[in-house]
Structures are given as C-alpha cells and as structure tokens.
Amino acid sequence: MLTGLMYHRPEDPVGFLENCLQKVRELGGPECVSWDTFMSPERKPLPPISMGHGKKASCKLDTRPVPGPGPGPYRRYDRLTPIQAQFSIESDSDMTESTGLIQEYDVFDPSKPRPHIIFVIGGPGSGKGTQTAKIASHYRFECVSVGEILRNQLLHHASSDRKWELIAKIIANGELAPQETTIEELKQQFIKQQGAKGFIVDGFPREIAQAFTFEEQIGSPDLVILLACSNQQLRQRLEQRAAQQGRPDDNTHAIEKRLETFKHNIPPIAKYYQERALIVRIDANREEDDIFTDISAIVKERLFPNWVEEAEAK
C-alpha cells in the first residue's frame, strides 16, 4: 500500500488506503498481495495476447500503451538522486572511480544496426535468471547477467583489489553495486560480443539513474519485462536458493535489505519505461514454463512480428 501511495500521491491518502484495504479483502487477504498490487488499483485487466493455432495465453498481459512519448526522439527527464549505499566507493581514498566519471565511447559499430536489447527486471528471486536463459536460448540472443558478472569479478579480485573488496561488502549487505562499475561491466560484455543478434539483460536497471545513464551512453532498450511476484513468494525462493547455492547475498539480512531496496527503486523505473510504452508486466507467481510462454509471445509480437506471421502461416 505504501508503494502505491508513493507512486500515485493521491490528494486523499486516507481514502486511497481505505480502497486498498478493501481490495486486500476482495483478493483474499495479505498473502495474495504483491508489491505492485496498488500501483494501478483501478486499471481493468486486458484480454490475453493471441497465441495462434487456437492457443490461449496462460495469463493476461498488460501491454496497453501508456499516454506519453513513445519510442523515437525521447524527452529528457530530470536526474534523480540515487540511493546511497552504506558503503560507498566514492568515499574511499583508495578508489579511482567516482560518480559521473563513466567513460563514454561507442559500444556498437555505428555503421551497423544495433542488436536488440531486452531488459528483464523484478525482485530478487522472481526468476529473472531462469527466464533470461530461456529467452536467450529460444531467440539465440546473448544472455548477460549483471549479478553474475559482478559475482565473478568479486570471486577473482575481492581478495587482492581494494575496489572489489569494498564492492563485496556492499553486495553482502544487500546494497546495489556502484553505478559506474555496473555500467562499465555491462558495456564490456556488449563489446566482447559484437556479432550478437541481440542481448537479454538480467537484473538491469536496478535504480532509475542506471536507466538514464544506459540511454545516454548506449540507447534505449527495445523491451523491458517486469516479473511481478508477491513478497511471500520472493522470500520463499530466496531462502530455498540460499540453502542450495550459498550465495553471499542470500543471507537473512541481505534478503530483507534487497527486498526493501527493490520496492523503493522499482516504481520510478516502471513509470519511466511505462511512459515510453516499453514495459510489460508478467505474473511471476506461476510455473516457469507458463511464464516463459507469455514472455515468448510478447517478444515475438514486439520484436519479430513478420517472423510470427510467417511461422503461423506454415
């Protein structure tokens, strides 16, 4: 409810909260509520996307264009102050990087069409890695996991490099890695794979400043997929993953911090891409195959409409 309150900023906040409580009762109780339930409390669901061959989509996808500037010449947005981590590389005298000093250079050959770029965002444990890998394999895109890149760098450099030692503390505490580090690592992945047909990026952007910087230095994504999952489901998945994989950012304190950071950061990111008609919300509380079916349908519709027509005609 607080997420919805911050998102809408209604003139009558008490009335808004009363409506939210009524909706909780109608949905069946708090366990049926996800973090974004109250971001659009009055919007009616749209019919499912046609899957061809008489198939029906397993959930309803909200693909309605939102009023505002669409793809094309984009209007500028005022920069927002990023959330400050408890540990900051800017405050350490041994660091060589600082905010605003991200190097600018061409990532892709300007004489060639830019590869497709898809962002997959969602809370920790929402299934971003699983769905990113499935889509990359299905469309022969290159899969880029920001979290995996950073974890690999920590594994190789945290014990010998002051910068990565501090970043390791940031991540273990449930905070986001510094923006300049994340953007630079992402750009290097693109450069290494110049012949790629497309890229599907797992877990980016995680704050609105990253979205601004990516557009300034690389461009706008072709599609943003938001995996929406209830807090209860996220916690269960993270606890299960912690028992199986032992990731340093899956400790109890970090899990709560990451969920809190996500809930704080996602509304402006969602609104930013919603105004550009680039974001699609997918129900991620279901089985992974059902989620993949819906994502695949929207990727075909948005990026490969002619291919879809040809495939269905056969």
C-alpha positions as semicolon CSV with decimal commas, in nm:
position;residue;x (nm);y (nm);z (nm)
1;M;0,000;0,000;0,000
2;L;0,289;0,234;0,075
3;T;0,433;0,164;-0,270
4;G;0,100;0,261;-0,428
5;L;0,077;0,568;-0,205
6;M;0,424;0,688;-0,312
7;Y;0,352;0,604;-0,676
8;H;0,014;0,784;-0,707
9;R;0,045;1,055;-0,438
10;P;-0,334;1,090;-0,414
11;E;-0,498;1,408;-0,285
12;D;-0,691;1,194;-0,035
13;P;-0,433;0,947;0,102
14;V;-0,669;0,816;0,371
15;G;-0,936;0,736;0,111
16;F;-0,673;0,571;-0,107
17;L;-0,560;0,346;0,179
18;E;-0,921;0,255;0,260
19;N;-0,971;0,147;-0,101
20;C;-0,651;-0,056;-0,082
21;L;-0,770;-0,236;0,230
22;Q;-1,098;-0,318;0,059
23;K;-0,905;-0,461;-0,236
24;V;-0,696;-0,677;0,000
25;R;-1,019;-0,827;0,136
26;E;-1,150;-0,888;-0,216
27;L;-0,826;-1,060;-0,320
28;G;-0,840;-1,297;-0,024
29;G;-0,601;-1,148;0,230
30;P;-0,242;-1,012;0,260
31;E;-0,085;-1,334;0,128
32;C;-0,248;-1,267;-0,212
33;V;-0,097;-0,918;-0,243
34;S;0,224;-0,842;-0,434
35;W;0,447;-0,535;-0,410
36;D;0,281;-0,362;-0,711
37;T;-0,083;-0,451;-0,648
38;F;-0,172;-0,092;-0,565
39;M;0,032;0,086;-0,831
40;S;-0,267;0,078;-1,068
41;P;-0,565;-0,010;-0,844
42;E;-0,837;0,096;-1,087
43;R;-0,698;-0,040;-1,412
44;K;-0,900;-0,322;-1,562
45;P;-0,714;-0,627;-1,696
46;L;-0,676;-0,664;-2,071
47;P;-0,761;-0,978;-2,271
48;P;-0,475;-1,225;-2,330
49;I;-0,248;-1,195;-2,631
50;S;-0,342;-1,423;-2,920
51;M;-0,103;-1,718;-2,926
52;G;-0,200;-1,853;-3,268
53;H;-0,324;-2,204;-3,356
54;G;-0,620;-2,157;-3,120
55;K;-0,397;-2,142;-2,810
56;K;-0,481;-1,912;-2,524
57;A;-0,230;-1,724;-2,314
58;S;-0,200;-1,858;-1,962
59;C;-0,231;-1,511;-1,809
60;K;-0,332;-1,164;-1,911
61;L;-0,051;-0,939;-2,020
62;D;-0,083;-0,568;-1,962
63;T;0,052;-0,431;-2,291
64;R;-0,164;-0,121;-2,321
65;P;0,038;0,181;-2,436
66;V;0,054;0,448;-2,170
67;P;-0,005;0,812;-2,271
68;G;0,318;0,993;-2,318
69;P;0,617;0,992;-2,553
70;G;0,674;0,662;-2,728
71;P;0,986;0,526;-2,897
72;G;1,159;0,786;-3,107
73;P;1,306;1,122;-3,007
74;Y;1,294;1,095;-2,629
75;R;1,229;1,384;-2,396
76;R;1,476;1,447;-2,119
77;Y;1,398;1,362;-1,758
78;D;1,543;1,535;-1,457
79;R;1,802;1,323;-1,288
80;L;1,704;1,171;-0,955
81;T;1,946;1,130;-0,669
82;P;2,045;0,762;-0,646
83;I;2,010;0,573;-0,320
84;Q;2,332;0,593;-0,123
85;A;2,477;0,264;-0,008
86;Q;2,608;0,216;0,344
87;F;2,948;0,154;0,190
88;S;3,046;0,384;-0,094
89;I;3,343;0,364;-0,326
90;E;3,326;0,742;-0,368
91;S;3,413;0,787;0,000
92;D;3,723;0,567;-0,006
93;S;4,055;0,735;-0,084
94;D;4,193;0,418;-0,243
95;M;3,932;0,416;-0,519
96;T;3,997;0,552;-0,866
97;E;3,633;0,569;-0,981
98;S;3,376;0,828;-0,880
99;T;3,018;0,912;-0,971
100;G;2,985;1,081;-1,307
101;L;3,322;0,962;-1,440
102;I;3,192;0,678;-1,655
103;Q;3,391;0,672;-1,978
104;E;3,188;0,747;-2,289
105;Y;3,265;0,554;-2,608
106;D;3,084;0,367;-2,884
107;V;2,978;0,024;-2,767
108;F;2,835;-0,089;-3,102
109;D;2,952;-0,016;-3,457
110;P;2,757;0,300;-3,553
111;S;2,758;0,193;-3,919
112;K;2,556;-0,122;-3,844
113;P;2,208;-0,178;-3,700
114;R;2,220;-0,207;-3,323
115;P;2,139;-0,553;-3,181
116;H;1,808;-0,593;-2,999
117;I;1,829;-0,529;-2,625
118;I;1,578;-0,665;-2,373
119;F;1,586;-0,590;-2,001
120;V;1,438;-0,838;-1,753
121;I;1,370;-0,680;-1,414
122;G;1,198;-0,800;-1,100
123;G;1,250;-0,861;-0,732
124;P;1,526;-1,089;-0,603
125;G;1,401;-1,444;-0,651
126;S;1,141;-1,353;-0,916
127;G;1,301;-1,587;-1,173
128;K;1,496;-1,335;-1,380
129;G;1,792;-1,567;-1,438
130;T;1,577;-1,863;-1,537
131;Q;1,363;-1,668;-1,783
132;T;1,658;-1,476;-1,926
133;A;1,837;-1,802;-2,008
134;K;1,523;-1,948;-2,169
135;I;1,460;-1,645;-2,391
136;A;1,828;-1,617;-2,488
137;S;1,832;-1,981;-2,596
138;H;1,499;-1,957;-2,781
139;Y;1,590;-1,647;-2,983
140;R;1,967;-1,706;-3,000
141;F;2,036;-1,389;-2,805
142;E;2,335;-1,343;-2,579
143;C;2,244;-1,371;-2,212
144;V;2,400;-1,107;-1,987
145;S;2,351;-1,132;-1,610
146;V;2,467;-0,822;-1,427
147;G;2,463;-1,005;-1,094
148;E;2,665;-1,297;-1,231
149;I;2,923;-1,064;-1,385
150;L;2,973;-0,884;-1,055
151;R;2,991;-1,208;-0,856
152;N;3,257;-1,345;-1,092
153;Q;3,461;-1,027;-1,056
154;L;3,435;-1,049;-0,679
155;L;3,548;-1,410;-0,686
156;H;3,865;-1,321;-0,877
157;H;3,950;-0,976;-0,737
158;A;3,790;-0,918;-0,395
159;S;4,089;-1,057;-0,205
160;S;4,351;-0,853;-0,393
161;D;4,181;-0,535;-0,514
162;R;4,060;-0,260;-0,277
163;K;3,778;-0,157;-0,508
164;W;3,630;-0,507;-0,534
165;E;3,682;-0,567;-0,164
166;L;3,452;-0,273;-0,089
167;I;3,202;-0,379;-0,355
168;A;3,192;-0,724;-0,195
169;K;3,089;-0,560;0,135
170;I;2,822;-0,357;-0,044
171;I;2,666;-0,662;-0,211
172;A;2,688;-0,882;0,100
173;N;2,499;-0,608;0,284
174;G;2,216;-0,625;0,030
175;E;2,303;-0,291;-0,133
176;L;2,348;-0,220;-0,505
177;A;2,694;-0,215;-0,659
178;P;2,815;0,133;-0,763
179;Q;2,652;0,253;-1,084
180;E;2,975;0,327;-1,270
181;T;3,104;-0,025;-1,206
182;T;2,779;-0,187;-1,322
183;I;2,754;0,020;-1,641
184;E;3,118;-0,034;-1,733
185;E;3,096;-0,412;-1,684
186;L;2,778;-0,421;-1,894
187;K;2,938;-0,222;-2,176
188;Q;3,238;-0,455;-2,182
189;Q;3,006;-0,754;-2,226
190;F;2,844;-0,588;-2,528
191;I;3,182;-0,505;-2,680
192;K;3,305;-0,865;-2,643
193;Q;3,008;-0,993;-2,846
194;Q;2,980;-0,751;-3,138
195;G;2,825;-1,008;-3,371
196;A;2,533;-1,084;-3,142
197;K;2,182;-1,085;-3,284
198;G;2,055;-0,943;-2,957
199;F;2,111;-0,924;-2,584
200;I;1,879;-1,010;-2,299
201;V;1,998;-0,850;-1,976
202;D;1,909;-0,998;-1,639
203;G;1,865;-0,761;-1,346
204;F;1,916;-0,422;-1,506
205;P;1,840;-0,141;-1,438
206;R;1,806;-0,164;-1,061
207;E;1,770;0,209;-0,999
208;I;1,645;0,496;-1,214
209;A;1,990;0,653;-1,251
210;Q;2,111;0,337;-1,427
211;A;1,826;0,370;-1,678
212;F;1,923;0,731;-1,753
213;T;2,293;0,652;-1,792
214;F;2,231;0,349;-2,014
215;E;2,019;0,557;-2,251
216;E;2,273;0,838;-2,263
217;Q;2,566;0,610;-2,341
218;I;2,413;0,315;-2,526
219;G;2,049;0,385;-2,614
220;S;1,702;0,275;-2,519
221;P;1,613;-0,095;-2,479
222;D;1,366;-0,249;-2,723
223;L;1,161;-0,409;-2,445
224;V;1,153;-0,420;-2,065
225;I;0,998;-0,727;-1,899
226;L;0,889;-0,685;-1,537
227;L;0,845;-1,011;-1,346
228;A;0,592;-0,930;-1,073
229;C;0,598;-1,164;-0,773
230;S;0,450;-1,149;-0,423
231;N;0,681;-1,075;-0,130
232;Q;0,594;-1,409;0,028
233;Q;0,695;-1,596;-0,286
234;L;1,017;-1,397;-0,318
235;R;1,122;-1,478;0,039
236;Q;1,049;-1,848;-0,004
237;R;1,250;-1,869;-0,324
238;L;1,545;-1,677;-0,178
239;E;1,556;-1,894;0,134
240;Q;1,546;-2,207;-0,081
241;R;1,822;-2,072;-0,306
242;A;2,034;-1,981;-0,004
243;A;2,013;-2,340;0,120
244;Q;2,103;-2,480;-0,224
245;Q;2,364;-2,236;-0,357
246;G;2,501;-2,048;-0,056
247;R;2,522;-1,714;-0,237
248;P;2,667;-1,436;-0,015
249;D;2,377;-1,200;-0,095
250;D;2,115;-1,457;0,013
251;N;2,176;-1,421;0,386
252;T;1,877;-1,319;0,602
253;H;1,982;-0,956;0,647
254;A;2,070;-0,911;0,280
255;I;1,740;-1,067;0,166
256;E;1,534;-0,815;0,364
257;K;1,756;-0,528;0,251
258;R;1,734;-0,632;-0,115
259;L;1,355;-0,660;-0,098
260;E;1,334;-0,318;0,064
261;T;1,567;-0,164;-0,197
262;F;1,372;-0,322;-0,481
263;K;1,036;-0,195;-0,355
264;H;1,183;0,153;-0,319
265;N;1,351;0,163;-0,662
266;I;1,103;-0,013;-0,890
267;P;0,814;0,244;-0,907
268;P;1,016;0,519;-1,084
269;I;1,178;0,263;-1,316
270;A;0,841;0,113;-1,409
271;K;0,688;0,457;-1,462
272;Y;0,982;0,573;-1,674
273;Y;0,953;0,281;-1,918
274;Q;0,573;0,278;-1,900
275;E;0,564;0,634;-2,033
276;R;0,768;0,512;-2,330
277;A;0,542;0,210;-2,390
278;L;0,840;-0,024;-2,344
279;I;0,748;-0,222;-2,032
280;V;0,531;-0,534;-1,998
281;R;0,428;-0,680;-1,661
282;I;0,429;-1,060;-1,631
283;D;0,279;-1,257;-1,341
284;A;0,579;-1,443;-1,198
285;N;0,396;-1,630;-0,922
286;R;0,334;-1,924;-1,159
287;E;0,528;-2,216;-1,301
288;E;0,833;-2,117;-1,507
289;D;0,702;-2,275;-1,830
290;D;0,381;-2,070;-1,812
291;I;0,584;-1,755;-1,752
292;F;0,811;-1,838;-2,047
293;T;0,511;-1,889;-2,278
294;D;0,383;-1,540;-2,205
295;I;0,723;-1,375;-2,235
296;S;0,790;-1,552;-2,565
297;A;0,458;-1,432;-2,702
298;I;0,527;-1,067;-2,622
299;V;0,886;-1,081;-2,755
300;K;0,758;-1,219;-3,087
301;E;0,486;-0,955;-3,106
302;R;0,717;-0,662;-3,024
303;L;1,042;-0,758;-3,196
304;F;0,961;-1,017;-3,464
305;P;0,606;-0,951;-3,594
306;N;0,687;-1,062;-3,950
307;W;0,853;-1,380;-3,827
308;V;0,547;-1,459;-3,619
309;E;0,319;-1,424;-3,922
310;E;0,541;-1,645;-4,134
311;A;0,565;-1,910;-3,860
312;E;0,190;-1,919;-3,806
313;A;0,122;-1,944;-4,179
314;K;0,320;-2,272;-4,202
